[in-house]
Amino acid sequence: MDDDAARVRELAPQTVYRRIDARHVIHDHKPEEFHTAVTAFAGALRGSPAS
């Protein structure tokens, strides 16, 4: 976890942190991993499993 993410966790411990190693435009460089992470996050918000 980088320093910025650690600081966010200090300020908001309920934060979900997911790191995907990619360049700056993550949705372009690692679209499948990005989609999986966003879908899982949205599913958790809805209270249902990700599809």
ZAZAKOL-148266 format. One line per field, with one value per residue (C-alpha): chain; residue number from 1; x, y, z. Coordinates in Angstrom, 2 decimals. Each point is the difference from the previous one (the first is absolute). Layout:
ZAZAKOL-148266
unit [A|...];
pos [NUM|...];
u [X|...];
v [Y|...];
w [Z|...];
***
This chain:
ZAZAKOL-148266
unit [A|A|A|A|A|A|A|A|A|A|A|A|A|A|A|A|A|A|A|A|A|A|A|A|A|A|A|A|A|A|A|A|A|A|A|A|A|A|A|A|A|A|A|A|A|A|A|A|A|A|A];
pos [1|2|3|4|5|6|7|8|9|10|11|12|13|14|15|16|17|18|19|20|21|22|23|24|25|26|27|28|29|30|31|32|33|34|35|36|37|38|39|40|41|42|43|44|45|46|47|48|49|50|51];
u [0.00|1.40|0.14|-3.11|-2.07|1.29|-1.01|-3.49|-0.31|0.97|-2.67|-2.69|0.69|-3.06|1.64|0.49|3.42|0.72|3.33|0.38|3.50|-0.49|1.01|-1.92|-3.06|-0.90|-3.27|1.91|3.10|-1.66|-3.68|-0.92|1.52|-1.60|-3.42|0.26|0.94|-2.75|-2.63|0.94|-0.14|-3.42|-1.27|1.10|-1.86|-3.16|0.53|0.18|2.86|1.84|-0.87];
v [0.00|3.37|3.04|1.64|-3.15|-0.49|3.56|-0.52|-3.15|2.05|2.59|-2.43|-3.54|-1.41|0.77|-2.90|0.13|-2.04|0.36|-0.93|0.40|2.05|3.27|3.24|-0.86|-3.26|-0.64|0.17|-1.98|-2.73|0.08|-3.49|0.52|3.45|-1.38|-2.83|2.38|2.51|-2.73|-1.54|3.42|0.76|-3.42|0.63|3.32|-1.75|-2.73|-2.65|-2.07|1.35|-1.54];
w [0.00|-0.93|2.31|-1.44|0.41|3.54|0.87|-1.41|2.14|3.06|-0.75|-1.16|1.28|-1.76|-3.35|-2.40|-1.66|-3.09|-1.78|-3.65|-1.40|-3.13|-1.53|0.53|-2.12|1.72|-1.85|-3.29|0.99|2.09|-0.99|1.23|3.45|0.22|-0.99|2.53|2.83|-0.82|-0.42|3.36|1.65|-1.49|1.03|3.57|0.00|-1.17|2.57|-2.68|-1.40|-3.05|-3.34];
***
